Amino acid sequence: MRFKTTHTKRHGTSAVTGGPTVASAVQGQRLALPDWPRAVLIIAVLVACCLASIAQTDVRAYRSPNHIVMAVRHLQPNDQWNGAVYTDGAGRFGVISWGSSCAVSRDGYLLTANHVVSGGERYVVGGWTDTGKLVPAEVVKRDEKSDLAVIKVILPDGVPSWVTTQFVETSEIQEGMDVFMWGYLAVPGGYMQFLRRGVVSNNTPIETDNRVVYIETTASFGSSGSPAFLQNGRPVGIVTTTITLPGGLPLPAGVAGLIPGEKVNKILRDVGALPTARAAAMETSR
């Protein structure tokens, strides 16, 4: 997924637009194969392993629900702006910051980190099938303490086929699990969607109410708000970069935080994007 920026002579960048040995032994006896058949067998096994890995990791589960969110401010006709510019046909808006989000329902609800949709005069969302479209977003609920926000858009592509469903809670997460996430990075010409990989480093809370899942990853600016997925496509948390250490220091490079699944599920239930536990139980009993 790419978002390109065009350039003007007077005002810099403007118009953000769219643009993932097999050894056999039987009772201590080794199976001997001629060199050529053995080589063919080894190659076949390696190919099978690669195909199995590809089948297990369906990147659509990571890419399709993920959308770029931009915080913008209105630019006056004479304002000089060197960054990216969003235009809705009637006005020009400078892109202050950006992050990621994920679709959580088929009626236009998306989830992101609260700090991604803070400080802007308005917010727009891209990453649709028609990548040239950026649609306005309304913040419908915030959880500032947990750094979560739910936003609502009018879907430009109709009903999406891929959405992020209920998040895995931390009781099901173990250190050493692989996680995947998308981030929108600024590259020459605009923004590009990058797949990131990480590993759960710590899932032991010091304070239960302020629980954070720590991961080792290359997550960077533009990854905030992205869901992190297990290899089977199940979401486990939302990437946050607002964690600070004692003394106001940021997390060290290579470490990021995930807002855990139980907090995510709560805010989704609050806005009706997930059924309540009681409703889910009644549906299961039918």
PAZAPA-4460 file (N, C-alpha, C; in steps of 0.05 Angstrom, whole numbers, plus 32768, in hexadecimal, padded with zeros to 4 digits):
% residues 286
    n_x    n_y    n_z   ca_x   ca_y   ca_z    c_x    c_y    c_z   seq   type   mol
   8011   7FE8   8000   8000   8000   8000   8012   8019   8000     1      M     A
   800F   802A   7FEC   801F   8041   7FEA   800E   805B   7FEA     2      R     A
   8018   8070   7FF6   800C   808A   7FF4   8021   809D   7FEA     3      F     A
   801C   80A8   7FD3   8030   80BA   7FC6   8028   80D7   7FCB     4      K     A
   803C   80E8   7FCA   8038   8105   7FCC   8042   8113   7FB3     5      T     A
   8032   8126   7FA9   803B   8135   7F93   8048   814F   7F9C     6      T     A
   8054   815E   7F8B   8063   8175   7F93   805A   818E   7F83     7      H     A
   805A   81A4   7F90   8055   81BE   7F83   806D   81CF   7F87     8      T     A
   8070   81E3   7F76   8087   81F5   7F77   8086   8208   7F8F     9      K     A
   806E   8211   7F96   806D   8225   7FAB   806A   821A   7FC7    10      R     A
   805B   8204   7FC9   8054   81FB   7FE4   805F   81E0   7FEB    11      H     A
   8073   81D6   7FDC   8080   81BD   7FE3   806E   81A5   7FDC    12      G     A
   806C   8192   7FEF   805D   817A   7FE9   803F   817E   7FEC    13      T     A
   8030   8173   7FDA   8013   8176   7FDB   8005   815D   7FD1    14      S     A
   7FEC   815B   7FD8   7FDA   8146   7FCE   7FE4   812A   7FD4    15      A     A
   7FDD   8120   7FEC   7FE3   8105   7FF3   7FD0   80F3   7FE3    16      V     A
   7FDC   80E0   7FD4   7FCB   80CE   7FC4   7FD4   80B1   7FC9    17      T     A
   7FC4   809F   7FBF   7FC9   8083   7FC3   7FDE   8076   7FB2    18      G     A
   7FE6   806D   7FBB   7FFA   805E   7FAE   8001   8047   7FC2    19      G     A
   8022   7F76   7FFF   802E   7F75   8010   8049   7F5A   7FFF    20      P     A
   8163   7D72   8085   8166   7D58   8079   8151   7D47   8085    21      T     A
   8143   7D46   8072   8131   7D33   807E   8141   7D1A   8083    22      V     A
   8144   7D12   809C   8152   7CF9   80A2   813D   7CE5   80AB    23      A     A
   8140   7CCE   80A1   812D   7CB9   80A8   813C   7CA3   80B6    24      S     A
   8133   7C9B   80CD   813F   7C86   80DC   812A   7C73   80E6    25      A     A
   812F   7C59   80E2   811D   7C45   80EC   812D   7C33   80FE    26      V     A
   8127   7C34   8118   8135   7C24   812B   8153   7C26   8128    27      Q     A
   815D   7C3F   8126   817A   7C43   8126   8187   7C40   810B    28      G     A
   8178   7C38   80F6   8183   7C36   80DC   817D   7C4F   80CB    29      Q     A
   8192   7C59   80BE   818F   7C72   80AE   8187   7C6B   8092    30      R     A
   8174   7C7A   8087   816B   7C76   806B   8180   7C83   8059    31      L     A
   818C   7C73   8048   81A0   7C7D   8035   8194   7C82   801A    32      A     A
   8198   7C9A   800F   818D   7CA0   7FF5   81A4   7CA8   7FE2    33      L     A
   81A2   7CA2   7FC9   81B6   7CAC   7FB6   81B6   7CCA   7FB7    34      P     A
   81CD   7CD6   7FAF   81D0   7CF3   7FB1   81BA   7D02   7FA3    35      D     A
   81B3   7CFC   7F8A   81A0   7D0B   7F7B   8184   7D09   7F86    36      W     A
   8179   7CF1   7F8C   815E   7CF0   7F98   815E   7CFE   7FB3    37      P     A
   8174   7CFC   7FC3   8174   7D09   7FDD   8173   7D27   7FDA    38      R     A
   8181   7D32   7FC6   8180   7D4F   7FC2   8164   7D58   7FBA    39      A     A
   8158   7D48   7FA8   813C   7D4F   7FA0   8129   7D4E   7FB7    40      V     A
   812C   7D3B   7FC9   811B   7D39   7FE0   811F   7D51   7FF3    41      L     A
   8138   7D59   7FF7   813D   7D70   8008   8131   7D89   7FFD    42      I     A
   8134   7D8D   7FE3   8128   7DA5   7FD6   810A   7DA4   7FD9    43      I     A
   80FE   7D8D   7FD5   80E1   7D8A   7FD7   80D7   7D91   7FF3    44      A     A
   80E6   7D88   8007   80DE   7D8E   8022   80E0   7DAB   8028    45      V     A
   80F6   7DB8   801F   80F9   7DD5   8023   80E3   7DE5   8016    46      L     A
   80DC   7DDD   7FFD   80C6   7DEB   7FEF   80AC   7DE7   7FFE    47      V     A
   80A7   7DCF   8008   808F   7DCA   8017   808D   7DDB   8030    48      A     A
   80A4   7DDE   803E   80A5   7DEE   8056   809F   7E0B   8050    49      C     A
   80AA   7E15   803A   80A5   7E31   8032   8088   7E35   802B    50      C     A
   807C   7E22   801C   8060   7E25   8015   804E   7E24   802E    51      L     A
   8056   7E12   8041   8046   7E11   805A   8048   7E2B   8069    52      A     A
   805F   7E37   8069   8063   7E51   8077   8052   7E66   806B    53      S     A
   8052   7E67   8050   8042   7E7B   8041   8025   7E78   8047    54      I     A
   801C   7E5E   8047   8000   7E59   804B   7FF7   7E61   8068    55      A     A
   800A   7E5E   807B   8004   7E64   8096   8002   7E82   809B    56      Q     A
   8012   7E92   808C   8013   7EAE   8090   8005   7EBC   8079    57      T     A
   7FEB   7EC2   807C   7FDC   7ECF   8067   7FDD   7EED   806D    58      D     A
   7FED   7EFC   805D   7FF2   7F18   8063   7FD9   7F29   8060    59      V     A
   7FC4   7F1E   8053   7FAC   7F2E   8051   7FA1   7F34   806D    60      R     A
   7FA5   7F22   807F   7F9C   7F26   809B   7FAA   7F3D   80A8    61      A     A
   7FC2   7F44   809E   7FD1   7F5A   80A9   7FCD   7F74   8099    62      Y     A
   7FCC   7F72   807F   7FCC   7F8A   806E   7FB0   7F96   806B    63      R     A
   7F9C   7F86   8065   7F82   7F90   805D   7F73   7FA1   8072    64      S     A
   7F74   7F9A   808C   7F65   7FAB   809F   7F74   7FC4   80A6    65      P     A
   7F8D   7FC7   809D   7F9F   7FDC   80A6   7F9C   7FF5   8095    66      N     A
   7F98   800C   80A1   7F94   8025   8093   7FA5   803C   809F    67      H     A
   7FAF   804D   808E   7FBF   8064   8098   7FAB   8079   80A2    68      I     A
   7FB3   8085   80B9   7FA3   809B   80C4   7FB5   80B4   80C5    69      V     A
   7FAB   80CA   80BC   7FBB   80E3   80BB   7FAD   80F9   80CC    70      M     A
   7FBC   8106   80DC   7FB3   811E   80EA   7FBB   8136   80DA    71      A     A
   7FA8   8148   80D3   7FAE   815E   80C1   7FA4   8178   80CD    72      V     A
   7FAE   818F   80C3   7FA4   81A9   80CB   7FA0   81B9   80B2    73      R     A
   7F8D   81CC   80B3   7F86   81DC   809C   7F9C   81EF   8095    74      H     A
   7FA3   81F2   807C   7FB7   8205   8073   7FAA   821D   8065    75      L     A
   7FB4   8234   806C   7FAA   824C   805F   7FB8   824F   8044    76      Q     A
   7FAC   825F   8032   7FB8   8260   8016   7FD5   8268   8016    77      P     A
   7FDE   8278   8029   7FFA   8281   8028   800D   8271   803A    78      N     A
   8002   825C   8047   8012   824C   8059   8027   823D   804A    79      D     A
   8040   823D   8053   8055   822D   8048   8056   8212   8058    80      Q     A
   8056   81FD   8049   8055   81E2   8056   8067   81D0   8046    81      W     A
   807B   81C5   8054   808F   81B3   8046   8088   8196   8048    82      N     A
   8073   818F   8058   806B   8173   805A   8056   816B   8047    83      G     A
   804B   8153   804B   8035   814A   803A   801C   815A   803F    84      A     A
   800B   815C   802B   7FF3   816B   802C   7FDB   815A   8022    85      V     A
   7FC6   815B   8032   7FAD   814E   802A   7F9A   8164   8020    86      Y     A
   7F8C   815F   800A   7F78   8172   8000   7F5E   8163   7FFB    87      T     A
   7F48   8170   8003   7F2E   8165   7FFF   7F1F   8172   7FE8    88      D     A
   7F2D   8182   7FD9   7F21   8191   7FC2   7F19   81AD   7FCA    89      G     A
   7F14   81B1   7FE3   7F0C   81CC   7FEC   7F21   81DA   7FFD    90      A     A
   7F33   81CA   8009   7F48   81D6   8019   7F61   81C4   801A    91      G     A
   7F76   81D0   8024   7F90   81C2   8026   7F96   81BD   8044    92      R     A
   7FA0   81A5   804A   7FA5   819E   8066   7FC0   8191   8068    93      F     A
   7FD1   819D   8079   7FEC   8192   807E   7FEA   8179   8090    94      G     A
   7FF9   8164   8089   7FFA   814C   8099   800D   8150   80B0    95      V     A
   8002   8151   80C8   8012   8155   80E0   8020   813B   80E9    96      I     A
   8011   8126   80E9   801C   810C   80F1   800A   80F6   80E5    97      S     A
   8014   80DE   80E8   8004   80C7   80DD   800A   80AE   80ED    98      W     A
   7FF9   809B   80EA   7FFD   8081   80F7   7FEC   806C   80E8    99      G     A
   7FE6   8056   80F6   7FD7   8040   80EA   7FBD   803C   80F9   100      S     A
   7FAC   802D   80ED   7F92   8026   80FA   7F8A   800B   80EE   101      S     A
   7F74   8000   80F9   7F6A   7FE7   80EE   7F4C   7FE7   80EE   102      C     A
   7F40   7FDC   80D9   7F23   7FD9   80D7   7F1A   7FC4   80EB   103      A     A
   7F06   7FCB   80FB   7EFC   7FB8   810F   7EDF   7FB1   810B   104      V     A
   7ED1   7FBD   80F8   7EB6   7FB6   80F2   7EB0   7FBD   80D5   105      S     A
   7E9B   7FB1   80CA   7E95   7FB5   80AE   7E83   7FCD   80A9   106      R     A
   7E7F   7FDD   80BF   7E70   7FF6   80BB   7E81   800F   80C1   107      D     A
   7E9B   800C   80BE   7EAC   8024   80BE   7EBA   802B   80D7   108      G     A
   7EBA   801A   80EC   7ECA   801F   8104   7EE7   8016   8100   109      Y     A
   7EF9   8027   8109   7F15   8020   8108   7F21   8026   8124   110      L     A
   7F36   8017   812A   7F44   801A   8144   7F60   8024   813F   111      L     A
   7F69   8036   8150   7F84   8041   814E   7F8E   8049   816A   112      T     A
   7FA7   8052   816B   7FB1   805D   8185   7FA7   8079   8188   113      A     A
   7FA0   8080   81A0   7F94   809A   81A5   7FA6   80B1   819D   114      N     A
   7FC1   80AE   81A1   7FD2   80C4   819A   7FD4   80C9   817C   115      H     A
   7FCC   80B5   816C   7FCD   80B9   814F   7FB7   80CD   8146   116      V     A
   7FA1   80CD   8155   7F8B   80DF   814E   7F88   80F5   8163   117      V     A
   7F9E   8100   816B   7F9F   8117   817E   7FB0   812D   8172   118      S     A
   7FA7   8146   8175   7FB7   815D   816D   7FB1   8167   8151   119      G     A
   7FA0   8159   8142   7F99   8162   8127   7F7F   8171   8127   120      G     A
   7F7B   8182   8112   7F61   818F   810E   7F4D   817C   8103   121      E     A
   7F56   8169   80F4   7F45   8154   80E9   7F57   813B   80E4   122      R     A
   7F49   8125   80DE   7F58   810C   80D9   7F4C   80FE   80C0   123      Y     A
   7F5E   80F3   80B1   7F56   80E5   8098   7F62   80CA   8098   124      V     A
   7F55   80B7   808A   7F5D   809B   8089   7F60   8093   806C   125      V     A
   7F76   8085   8066   7F7B   807A   804B   7F81   805D   804D   126      G     A
   7F89   8051   8036   7F90   8035   8035   7F79   8024   802B   127      G     A
   7F68   802F   801A   7F52   8020   800F   7F5A   8014   7FF4   128      W     A
   7F47   8004   7FE9   7F4D   7FF8   7FCF   7F54   800D   7FBA   129      T     A
   7F44   8023   7FBA   7F4A   803A   7FAA   7F5D   804B   7FBB   130      D     A
   7F77   8047   7FB8   7F8A   8053   7FCA   7F8C   8071   7FC7   131      T     A
   7F7F   807D   7FB4   7F7F   809A   7FB1   7F6C   80A8   7FC5   132      G     A
   7F5B   8098   7FD2   7F47   80A4   7FE4   7F51   80A7   8000   133      K     A
   7F4C   80BF   800B   7F50   80C4   8028   7F36   80CF   8032   134      L     A
   7F2A   80C1   8046   7F10   80C8   804F   7F12   80D3   806C   135      V     A
   7F00   80E6   8073   7F01   80F2   808E   7EF8   80DE   80A3   136      P     A
   7F04   80E0   80BA   7EFE   80CE   80D0   7EF5   80DE   80E8   137      A     A
   7EE1   80D3   80F7   7ED7   80DF   810F   7EE0   80CD   8127   138      E     A
   7EEB   80DA   813C   7EF2   80CB   8154   7ED9   80C7   8164   139      V     A
   7ED1   80AE   8169   7EB9   80A8   8177   7EBE   80A0   8194   140      V     A
   7ED6   8097   819B   7EDC   8090   81B7   7EFA   8090   81BB   141      K     A
   7F02   809B   81D2   7F1E   809B   81DA   7F22   808E   81F5   142      R     A
   7F39   8080   81F7   7F42   8077   8211   7F5F   8081   8214   143      D     A
   7F61   8099   821E   7F7C   80A6   821F   7F8F   8097   8231   144      E     A
   7F86   808B   8246   7F98   807D   8258   7FA4   8065   824A   145      K     A
   7F94   8057   823A   7F9E   803F   822C   7FA9   8046   8211   146      S     A
   7FA6   805F   8208   7FB0   8068   81EE   7FA1   8059   81D7   147      D     A
   7F86   8059   81DA   7F76   804C   81C6   7F60   8060   81BC   148      L     A
   7F59   805E   81A3   7F43   806E   8199   7F34   805E   8183   149      A     A
   7F1A   8062   8182   7F0A   8057   816C   7F01   806E   815A   150      V     A
   7F05   806B   8141   7EFC   807F   812D   7EE8   8073   811A   151      I     A
   7ED9   8084   810D   7EC4   807B   80FA   7EC7   8089   80E0   152      K     A
   7EC4   807A   80CA   7EC5   8085   80AF   7EAE   807A   809F   153      V     A
   7EA8   8089   808A   7E95   807E   8076   7EA6   806F   8062   154      I     A
   7EA2   8055   8060   7EB3   8043   8050   7EB1   804B   8032   155      L     A
   7EC8   8050   8026   7EC7   8057   8009   7EC4   803F   7FF7   156      P     A
   7ECA   8027   8001   7ECA   800F   7FF0   7EB3   7FFC   7FF7   157      D     A
   7E9F   8006   8006   7E8A   7FF4   800F   7E93   7FE3   8026   158      G     A
   7E88   7FCB   8028   7E8E   7FB9   803F   7EA9   7FAC   803A   159      V     A
   7EBC   7FAF   804D   7ED6   7FA2   8049   7ED4   7F84   804E   160      P     A
   7EE5   7F75   8041   7EE4   7F58   8044   7EF6   7F4F   805B   161      S     A
   7F08   7F60   8064   7F1A   7F59   807A   7F18   7F6E   8090   162      W     A
   7F12   7F65   80A8   7F13   7F77   80BF   7F21   7F68   80D6   163      V     A
   7F2B   7F78   80E9   7F37   7F6C   8101   7F21   7F66   8115   164      T     A
   7F20   7F4D   811E   7F0C   7F44   8131   7F16   7F46   814D   165      T     A
   7F09   7F37   815F   7F10   7F38   817C   7F2E   7F32   8180   166      Q     A
   7F3A   7F42   8191   7F56   7F40   8197   7F5C   7F29   81AB   167      F     A
   7F73   7F1C   81A7   7F7C   7F08   81B9   7F84   7F15   81D4   168      V     A
   7F7B   7F0A   81EA   7F82   7F16   8204   7F9D   7F0C   820D   169      E     A
   7FA9   7F1A   8220   7FC5   7F14   8228   7FC9   7EF9   8235   170      T     A
   7FB4   7EED   823F   7FB6   7ED3   824B   7FBE   7EBE   8236   171      S     A
   7FBA   7EC4   821D   7FC0   7EB1   8207   7FDB   7EB7   81FA   172      E     A
   7FE9   7ECC   8203   8002   7ED5   81F6   8019   7ECB   8207   173      I     A
   802E   7EC2   81FA   8046   7EB9   8208   805E   7EC7   81FC   174      Q     A
   8072   7ECB   820D   808B   7ED5   8203   8097   7EC3   81EE   175      E     A
   80A2   7ECF   81D9   80AD   7EC0   81C3   809B   7EBE   81AB   176      G     A
   8082   7EC5   81AE   806F   7EC4   8197   8077   7ED9   8182   177      M     A
   8075   7ED2   8169   8079   7EE5   8154   8060   7EF6   8150   178      D     A
   8064   7F10   814A   804E   7F21   8144   8055   7F31   812B   179      V     A
   8040   7F3A   811C   8043   7F49   8104   8032   7F62   8105   180      F     A
   803B   7F78   80F9   802C   7F91   80F9   8033   7FA1   80E0   181      M     A
   8022   7FB4   80D9   8027   7FC6   80C2   802D   7FE1   80CD   182      W     A
   803E   7FF0   80BF   8043   800B   80C5   8045   801B   80AB   183      G     A
   803D   8034   80AC   8040   8046   8095   8058   8058   8099   184      Y     A
   806C   8054   8089   8085   8063   808C   8087   8078   8077   185      L     A
   8093   808F   807E   8098   80A4   806B   80B0   809C   805A   186      A     A
   80AD   809B   8040   80C2   8095   802D   80C2   80AA   8018   187      V     A
   80D8   80AC   8008   80D8   80C1   7FF3   80BF   80BE   7FE1   188      P     A
   80AF   80D3   7FDF   8097   80D2   7FCF   807D   80CE   7FDE   189      G     A
   807E   80C7   7FF7   8065   80C3   8006   8068   80B0   801D   190      G     A
   8053   809E   8020   8052   808B   8036   804F   806F   802A   191      Y     A
   805D   805C   8037   805C   8040   802D   8056   802E   8045   192      M     A
   8045   801A   803F   803D   8007   8054   8052   7FF1   8056   193      Q     A
   805D   7FEE   806F   8071   7FDA   8073   8067   7FC5   8087   194      F     A
   806D   7FAC   8082   8067   7F96   8095   807F   7F94   80A8   195      L     A
   8078   7F94   80C2   808D   7F92   80D7   8089   7F77   80E6   196      R     A
   809F   7F6C   80F0   809E   7F54   80FF   80AA   7F58   811A   197      R     A
   80A0   7F4B   812F   80AB   7F4E   8149   80A7   7F34   8159   198      G     A
   80B0   7F35   8172   80AC   7F1E   8184   80A4   7F28   819F   199      V     A
   8092   7F1A   81AC   8089   7F22   81C6   80A0   7F1E   81DA   200      V     A
   80A9   7F34   81E6   80BF   7F33   81F8   80B7   7F30   8215   201      S     A
   80A1   7F3D   821C   8098   7F3D   8238   807A   7F40   8239   202      N     A
   806D   7F2E   8248   8050   7F2F   824B   8049   7F2D   8269   203      N     A
   805B   7F36   827A   8057   7F36   8296   8052   7F52   82A0   204      T     A
   803A   7F58   82A9   8035   7F74   82B2   8040   7F7B   82CD   205      P     A
   804A   7F94   82CF   8052   7F9E   82EA   8039   7FA9   82F8   206      I     A
   8029   7FB8   82E8   8010   7FC2   82F2   7FFA   7FB7   82E0   207      E     A
   7FE7   7FA8   82EB   7FD3   7F9B   82DB   7FC2   7FAF   82CB   208      T     A
   7FBB   7FC6   82D8   7FAA   7FDA   82CC   7FB8   7FE8   82B4   209      D     A
   7FD3   7FE8   82B5   7FE2   7FF5   82A0   7FF2   7FE1   828F   210      N     A
   7FE6   7FCA   828B   7FF4   7FB5   827D   7FFB   7FBC   8261   211      R     A
   8014   7FB5   825A   801E   7FB9   823F   802D   7FA0   8237   212      V     A
   802A   7F97   821E   8039   7F80   8214   8050   7F8C   8204   213      V     A
   8069   7F84   820C   8080   7F8F   81FF   808A   7F7C   81E9   214      Y     A
   8092   7F88   81D3   809C   7F78   81BD   80B6   7F83   81B3   215      I     A
   80C7   7F72   81A9   80DF   7F7B   819A   80D8   7F7B   817D   216      E     A
   80DD   7F92   8170   80D4   7F96   8155   80E3   7FAE   8149   217      T     A
   80DF   7FB2   812F   80EA   7FCA   8122   80D4   7FDF   811F   218      T     A
   80BF   7FDD   812F   80A9   7FF0   812D   80B4   800C   8131   219      A     A
   80AA   801F   8121   80B3   803B   8123   809C   804D   811E   220      S     A
   80A2   8067   811B   808D   807B   8116   807C   8072   80FE   221      F     A
   8062   8074   8102   804F   806B   80ED   8043   804F   80F3   222      G     A
   804F   8041   8107   8044   8027   810F   802F   802A   8125   223      S     A
   802F   8040   8133   801B   8044   8149   7FFF   8041   813F   224      S     A
   7FEF   8032   814D   7FD4   802D   8146   7FD0   8014   8136   225      G     A
   7FE6   8007   812D   7FE3   7FEF   811D   7FDD   7FD7   812F   226      S     A
   7FCC   7FC5   8126   7FC8   7FAD   8136   7FE0   7F9B   8132   227      P     A
   7FE8   7F8C   8146   7FFC   7F77   8144   7FEE   7F5C   8143   228      A     A
   7FF6   7F4B   8131   7FE9   7F31   812C   7FFC   7F1A   8133   229      F     A
   7FF0   7F04   813B   7FFF   7EEB   813D   8001   7EE0   8120   230      L     A
   8011   7ECB   811D   8015   7EC0   8103   7FFB   7EB5   80F7   231      Q     A
   7FE8   7EAD   8107   7FCF   7EA3   80FD   7FBB   7EB9   80F6   232      N     A
   7FC4   7ED2   80F9   7FB3   7EE9   80F1   7FA2   7EF4   8108   233      G     A
   7FA3   7EE9   811F   7F93   7EF3   8136   7FA1   7F0B   8142   234      R     A
   7F92   7F21   8146   7F9E   7F3A   8151   7FA3   7F37   816F   235      P     A
   7FB9   7F43   8179   7FC0   7F40   8195   7FC2   7F5B   81A3   236      V     A
   7FC4   7F71   8194   7FC7   7F8B   81A1   7FCB   7FA1   818D   237      G     A
   7FCB   7FBA   8197   7FCF   7FD2   8187   7FEA   7FDE   818E   238      I     A
   7FFA   7FE5   817A   8014   7FF0   817E   8012   800C   818A   239      V     A
   8021   8012   819F   8022   802C   81AB   803F   8035   81AF   240      T     A
   8044   804F   81AC   805F   8059   81AF   805F   806F   81C5   241      T     A
   804A   8070   81D5   8049   8086   81E9   8053   807D   8204   242      T     A
   805E   8065   8206   8068   805B   821F   8082   806A   8226   243      I     A
   8084   8074   823E   809D   8082   8247   80A8   8074   8260   244      T     A
   80C2   8074   8262   80CF   8068   8279   80D3   807C   828F   245      L     A
   80DA   8074   82A7   80E0   8088   82BC   80F4   809C   82B3   246      P     A
   80EF   80B5   82B9   8100   80CB   82B0   80F8   80D6   8295   247      G     A
   80E1   80CC   828A   80D7   80D6   8271   80E5   80CB   8258   248      G     A
   80F5   80B6   825C   8103   80AA   8245   80F1   8099   8235   249      L     A
   80F5   8097   821B   80E4   8085   820A   80EE   8069   820D   250      P     A
   80DE   8056   8202   80E7   803A   8201   8100   8038   81F0   251      L     A
   8112   8026   81F6   812A   8024   81E6   8124   801B   81CA   252      P     A
   8136   8021   81B7   8132   8019   819C   812F   7FFA   819A   253      A     A
   811C   7FF2   8189   8118   7FD5   8185   8103   7FCA   8198   254      G     A
   80F7   7FDA   81A9   80E2   7FD1   81BB   80C9   7FE2   81B7   255      V     A
   80B2   7FD6   81B5   8099   7FE4   81B2   8085   7FD8   81C5   256      A     A
   806F   7FE7   81CA   805A   7FDD   81DB   8041   7FD6   81CC   257      G     A
   8033   7FC2   81D6   8018   7FBC   81CB   8003   7FC0   81E0   258      L     A
   7FEF   7FD0   81D9   7FD7   7FD2   81EB   7FC9   7FB7   81EA   259      I     A
   7FC6   7FA9   8201   7FBD   7F8E   8200   7FA0   7F8A   81F7   260      P     A
   7F9B   7F71   81EF   7F81   7F6A   81E2   7F69   7F6F   81F4   261      G     A
   7F6C   7F6B   820E   7F54   7F6F   8220   7F4C   7F8C   8220   262      E     A
   7F5F   7F9F   821F   7F58   7FBB   821E   7F4C   7FC3   8203   263      K     A
   7F57   7FB7   81EE   7F4C   7FBC   81D3   7F2F   7FB2   81D1   264      V     A
   7F2A   7F99   81DB   7F10   7F8E   81D9   7EFB   7F9E   81E9   265      N     A
   7F04   7FAA   81FF   7EF1   7FBA   8210   7EE8   7FD2   8200   266      K     A
   7EFA   7FE1   81F4   7EF2   7FF9   81E6   7EE2   7FF2   81CD   267      I     A
   7EE7   7FDB   81C1   7ED7   7FD3   81AA   7EBB   7FCC   81B2   268      L     A
   7EB8   7FBF   81CA   7E9D   7FB9   81D4   7E8E   7FD3   81DB   269      R     A
   7E9D   7FE6   81E6   7E90   7FFF   81EE   7E83   800D   81D7   270      D     A
   7E8E   800B   81BF   7E83   8018   81A7   7E72   8005   8197   271      V     A
   7E6E   7FED   81A0   7E5D   7FDA   8191   7E6A   7FCC   817A   272      G     A
   7E85   7FCE   8178   7E93   7FC1   8162   7E98   7FA3   8168   273      A     A
   7E95   7F9B   8182   7E96   7F80   818A   7E7E   7F7A   819C   274      L     A
   7E73   7F62   819B   7E5D   7F5C   81AD   7E66   7F5A   81C9   275      P     A
   7E55   7F60   81DC   7E5C   7F5C   81F8   7E5F   7F3F   81FE   276      T     A
   7E6C   7F39   8215   7E70   7F1D   821C   7E56   7F0E   821E   277      A     A
   7E41   7F1B   8229   7E27   7F0F   822C   7E1B   7F09   8211   278      R     A
   7E1C   7F1C   81FF   7E11   7F18   81E5   7E1F   7F02   81D6   279      A     A
   7E3A   7F01   81D8   7E49   7EEC   81CB   7E42   7ED1   81D6   280      A     A
   7E3E   7ECF   81F0   7E37   7EB6   81FC   7E1B   7EAC   81F3   281      A     A
   7E08   7EBF   81F0   7DED   7EB8   81E7   7DEE   7EAF   81CA   282      M     A
   7DFF   7EBB   81BA   7E02   7EB4   819E   7E0E   7E98   819B   283      E     A
   7E21   7E92   81AD   7E2E   7E78   81AC   7E1B   7E61   81B5   284      T     A
   7E09   7E68   81C7   7DF7   7E53   81D2   7DE0   7E4C   81BF   285      S     A
   7DDD   7E5D   81AA   7DC7   7E58   8197   7DCD   7E40   8185   286      R     A
***
